[in-house]
Structure formats: C-alpha cells, structure tokens
Amino acid sequence: MARKLHTPAGLKYGSYLIVLLILVDVLSLFMSVSTATGGAQSSAFFALCCSIGIILIVLFILFLLFLYEMHRGKREFGKKHESRASTALILIILSIILSVVSIVVLFIGIASAIMVTPDGTDPTIEIDAAGFRNQIIIFFVFLLATTIAMSLALVYYALELTEPGKRWVLWTGFGLQIFPPVLSMILVAASLPGSGVLDLEEVEQLDMSTAISYATYAVSLLGMILFFVAYRAARQRILDGRIQPVFAQPIQPPPQYPQQPPAWGQPPPAPSEEPPKWEELEPVDEPRE
C-alpha cells in the first residue's frame, strides 16, 4: 500500500490560498479606484465588502489546511526541507504576532495624537503632528517586518521542492512583496505634517494615498502571481516523480556475510573446509628403568 504524501496537498492548498489573496487584492484595488473616482454606489460598495468578508473566511480555512499539511509532510523530502519547513512555521507565527502588535501600535498612536481642548460647550480637537508621525512610522516598521516574515515563510515552504534553476521565481516574488510596505513607509513618512520633506499642499495634482494604493496593489499582485506559479510547479514536480520522497528512495541492502548465523536451538553448520589431517606417528618405546 502506497504511503500518502502530505506535501502535495499542502502545496495545493497553498495555491488556492494565493489565488484568493490575488482576488482580495483585485477587489480591494477596484474599491480604491471606485472610491477615488466617486463612482462607488452604496449598495455595490456594501456587496463588495460582503464578498471580501466571505473570501477572508474561506482564506482563513485554507490557511489552516495549508499549515497542517505542510507540517505533516515536512519530513517527506529530506532534512533540508524539514529544516526549511520548521523555520517557515516559526516565521508565520512571528508574522501573526507582529501584525497584532502593529494594529495595537496604530490605535495607540491615533489615540495619543488626538488632543481634546475644552472650550465651553464645544471642545476643540487637535492632532499632535509630531507624535502622530512617529507612531505611523513605527506602524509601518512593524508592517514591513510582518510582510518579510510571511513572504519568507512562503519561500521556505517551496524552496527545496523547486528546481534550482527556477528558484529565482520565489525570490523575485519575495522582493515584490516587501516593496509595497517600503514604498508606503517612505512616502507616508515624507508626506506627514511636520516632516518637511514633501508638502502635499504644494503638489495639488498628486493624490498621495491613491498613488500608494495603486502601487501597492499592483506590485503585490505581481508577487502573488509569481508565488502561485512556483507552488504549482513544485507540486507538479512531485506528482510527475521528478523529486522522490525520502521513504521512496532505494535502500542499500546490508552486506552479506559468508554464512548466516544459526537459528536458536539448531546446531551450527558444518565447516566449509575440512580440517588438516595429522600424519600418523610411529609408537615410541618408553625408556626402561
């Protein structure tokens, strides 16, 4: 009976996961364009948000299945793949922790930057520009670390299963995934009040938020497409038998000895060679006293 492989199933769920991430990027880009152009209607916008919510639920289920299958099959293709898969799982856990911390930092930054000054019955709300700028920069640093950890985990899960000459596809997808957070961090930090680098009031034709959104979605979409191509190729390589699991590789038989040891309770086998024959000696007279 053939042993079931978990790694191809994990790569399959990973491919489905990447497809849904691409779909979320496309829908988010469509929402961004519709909002920027003013063509979004309330009913269509609500339906689009509900669709993204349903996709995120399915995406979470596929994510758990992907982690389960890849973890079960981490020993199927050698020690190097096992080490990569274990590191990838640690990176995913780290990215989840960093994403939670980044959200907490963002909310704390917004709350601490808002200053309410009582003025009779109508309080005055002001924003601490310097504090808000620092918190936003910290948020993007955590976001960049989260993206690096998650993208590197996707690379490690399929790196040893990919042909050496095509591993550049994974690393290119990794680079394209970390480019949007870096671009967003630079542009947002330069355009925040008090930075003195980029004054958006003087650049009336530039909508910074829209430009960042378009660049982020487009580059991230291209990186996800490369990850999908690499995962599909790695899975097909396993199914075609071009890479064999460890337990399917031929095992060298132990060295054969001249004769097997006897079973318990049986006499030892007869020697293969006859012992040398001694020459008959003539009797010698004993000395007389």
C-alpha positions, 0 to 999 in steps of 0.5 A, a space after each residue: 500500500 502506497 504511503 500518502 504524501 502530505 506535501 502535495 496537498 499542502 502545496 495545493 492548498 497553498 495555491 488556492 490560498 494565493 489565488 484568493 489573496 490575488 482576488 482580495 487584492 483585485 477587489 480591494 484595488 477596484 474599491 480604491 479606484 471606485 472610491 477615488 473616482 466617486 463612482 462607488 454606489 452604496 449598495 455595490 460598495 456594501 456587496 463588495 465588502 460582503 464578498 471580501 468578508 466571505 473570501 477572508 473566511 474561506 482564506 482563513 480555512 485554507 490557511 489552516 489546511 495549508 499549515 497542517 499539511 505542510 507540517 505533516 509532510 515536512 519530513 517527506 523530502 529530506 532534512 533540508 526541507 524539514 529544516 526549511 519547513 520548521 523555520 517557515 512555521 516559526 516565521 508565520 507565527 512571528 508574522 501573526 504576532 507582529 501584525 497584532 502588535 502593529 494594529 495595537 501600535 496604530 490605535 495607540 498612536 491615533 489615540 495619543 495624537 488626538 488632543 481634546 481642548 475644552 472650550 465651553 460647550 464645544 471642545 476643540 480637537 487637535 492632532 499632535 503632528 509630531 507624535 502622530 508621525 512617529 507612531 505611523 512610522 513605527 506602524 509601518 516598521 512593524 508592517 514591513 517586518 510582518 510582510 518579510 516574515 510571511 513572504 519568507 515563510 512562503 519561500 521556505 515552504 517551496 524552496 527545496 521542492 523547486 528546481 534550482 534553476 527556477 528558484 529565482 521565481 520565489 525570490 523575485 516574488 519575495 522582493 515584490 512583496 516587501 516593496 509595497 510596505 517600503 514604498 508606503 513607509 517612505 512616502 507616508 513618512 515624507 508626506 506627514 505634517 511636520 516632516 518637511 520633506 514633501 508638502 502635499 499642499 504644494 503638489 495639488 495634482 498628486 493624490 498621495 494615498 491613491 498613488 500608494 494604493 495603486 502601487 501597492 496593489 499592483 506590485 503585490 499582485 505581481 508577487 502573488 502571481 509569481 508565488 502561485 506559479 512556483 507552488 504549482 510547479 513544485 507540486 507538479 514536480 512531485 506528482 510527475 516523480 521528478 523529486 522522490 520522497 525520502 521513504 521512496 528512495 532505494 535502500 542499500 541492502 546490508 552486506 552479506 556475510 559468508 554464512 548466516 548465523 544459526 537459528 536458536 536451538 539448531 546446531 551450527 553448520 558444518 565447516 566449509 573446509 575440512 580440517 588438516 589431517 595429522 600424519 600418523 606417528 610411529 609408537 615410541 618405546 618408553 625408556 626402561 628403568 
